[in-house]
Amino acid sequence: MARGQPRRSEEPWTSLQNRTECKTQIKLTRCGKITLGILTAVTAAVVIGLTAYFAACGKPPFYYHVSFKVNNIDYDSKFAKPYSQEYIDLNKKIVSLMNETFHESKLRKQYVKSHTVQVSKSSGKVVIHAVLKFKACYKNNVEKFWDSIETTLYQKLKGQTGLLIDSSSFQFSDIAMPIAEDLLNTCCGRRTITPGGHRIVGGQDADEGEWPWQASLQQNNVHRCGATLISNNWLITAAHCFIRAPNPKDWKVSFGLLLSKPQTQRTVKNIIIHENYSYPAHDNDIAAVQLSSPVLYKSDIRRACLPEATQKFPPNSDVVVTGWGTLKSDGESPNILQKGRVKIIDNNTCNSGKAYGGVVTPGMLCAGFLEGRVDACQGDSGGPLVSEDSNGVWFLAGIVSWGDECALPNKPGVYTRVAHYRDWIASKTGL
């Protein structure tokens, strides 16, 4: 196939060939942002009957939101980034405090977990917003259970905790289950499923929830491209996916491990293609997709972290590409999501005469192996290439874009370099 065509396909969409791989009056949106007011868009997206979260007693768990000011911690803008070391360290302190509080109380058997969903600012100090989860096994009524939790926590925060809590700032309220689960799972780049076995030689089936930001873009109920969830409302994918079908009404988005059994689906409200993308050229191969209604985060639907514009992904570092594309060039497509572990290849090597001869630009990123073996293929276009940092947080490093066929020697996959387009993403999505 001539170089210059979209990712390894006669069609402009591109699998992994031999892949290595209530009471509440607050609107909680995502880690780093909480807006006071009445729950609106996210509430509208609540789906009745999330029985997966029912406790062992057969009843839905109870969820509560708590907030309080800490007078001996100065606010730092890095607290707004849930992947920053500052946020991670602070969340560990708060979770440890919550664990200690309830594990030492009569509520130890009901307490499940807690998480800091936002750190805001008041008079230069931090205000903690956390969500607590409890089993619904308490024999007394809901009001007494509420009072017991609130009193236990308030008394703890008034005492010696190592944190100077402003007790007058303490606020406690309940929160609906779907919204609470959305908040508990909202931090980007985190997975609840972390299978072992990093040495992948050929294609491997993914596990449920292993790559929770992966989405399928489908035209007329047929999978065409991959995409990456970056918020409740937005996905990032490749521009070339839409060169023959730019109308949002022709598309829907599917989430879940199996194409034949989607867990969640949404229609598409808007498709924003980079204004300087011009098929069949490969530069600026990026598009933002806005969902018609937001999805709620769960353990197996989460967002990937967007890199900073200055973030680097060094040559030879491990990254993972995922998708439902063909298992070999012009081959069959799998029903189950596939994963492949590859390595970053520096652009100079990728531009050598025996590779791509200088056509890889700064807005592109190469990944794979020069000997071939592991690669994306037809049907993987637009899907994520993700990189894990030292804290176990996954960042969207690249978008499957193009390459010469699949897994050929000296022809690694070429991806849109997401950091290069970070400002463009912010300008279109506000993220």
Buried (B, 14 or more C-beta within 10 A) or exposed (E): EEEEBBBBBEBBBBBBBBBBBEEBEBBBBBBBEBEEEEBEEBBEBBEEEBEEBBBEEEEBBBBBBBBBBBBEBEBBEEBBBBBBEBBBEBBEBBBEBBBEBBEEBEBEEBBBBBBBBBBBBEEEBBBBBBBBBBBBBBEEEEEEBBEBBBEBBBEBBEEEBEBEBBEEBBEBBBBBBBBBBBBBBBBBBBBEEEEEEEEBEBBBBBBBBBBBBBBBBBBEEEBBBBBBBBBBBBBBBBBBBBBEBEEBEBBBBBBBBBBEEBBBBBEBEEBBBBEEBEBEBBBBBBBBBBBBEBBBBBBBBBBBBBBEBEBEBEBEEBBBBBBBBBBBBEBEBBEBBBBBBBBBBEBEBBBEEEBBEEBBBEBBBBBBBBEBBBBBBBBBBBBBBBBBBEEEBBBBBBBBBBBBBBBBEBBBBBBBBBBBBBEBBEEBBEB
